[in-house]
């Protein structure tokens, strides 16, 4: 029975997206190319609806606290309005903060009050970093499969069927979306997919830590390629005095595409970073402190080396374009 749930999530997600595209539902929200875009033609951004449609039964049947997934569902609904017509930045960030606070109040009632502001900011960061990284074919969908797959595996190994099923259903729904999103993408997930996925990555990560399934660093390492790229890029933009919430094309994955790697090769390179991070996170989560530190340090060095390589290639590209 538990194996059938993620299979059903994958089929529901892909089936719903196919239905939307064939019935003209893709016109409900269209991604028009802009200065941040790496695509040149309008693409429907209704894939997030398919992910939510596929994952919702798994969340419901898993028996996990609704405080974990109900705010994500509400964020997905609000974000779909943003995909259709656009919402002010204050309204979006305000909704993210309210969802994070609701999760902590109802899902973590024993959390010390002085920790709540930090936890809200951490959840808002996870929510938005996923949105920041959703800009290349196959990237965000692949990270959802890898990251939530890591959650499902760790929870199953620890005997927590609820979080295992909820996470596996989320990963499977993302896989159903990825069928349509791998290059050349026929659909994007949009904010209706990236915002709830980011929120869930933080929410389920905290729940697993609360329940003793993994250390606090585990969610960060499970989603490390996204965390690293988004965090470094944001820090650079803030230091340069840029408006970090505005569209841009300075993420590492965006620069790889602009350097000629294309969407497919960039996605495969990202998967090559995601998989080792997930494997190391799963292997080290129950190890001794020394091995955990070594695992985190090793993954950080690999990601830093990858980032430095892209930076060096980008500088050569700029020099060549200027000469």
PyMOL commands that set and color helices and strands:
alter all, ss='L'
color gray80, all
select helices_A, chain A and resi 2-23+25-28+47-62+66-85+89-107+113-132+139-157+161-181+191-210+218-222+224-239+252-284+289-322
alter helices_A, ss='H'
color red, helices_A
select strands_A, chain A and resi 30-31+43-44
alter strands_A, ss='S'
color yellow, strands_A
deselect
rebuild
show_as cartoon
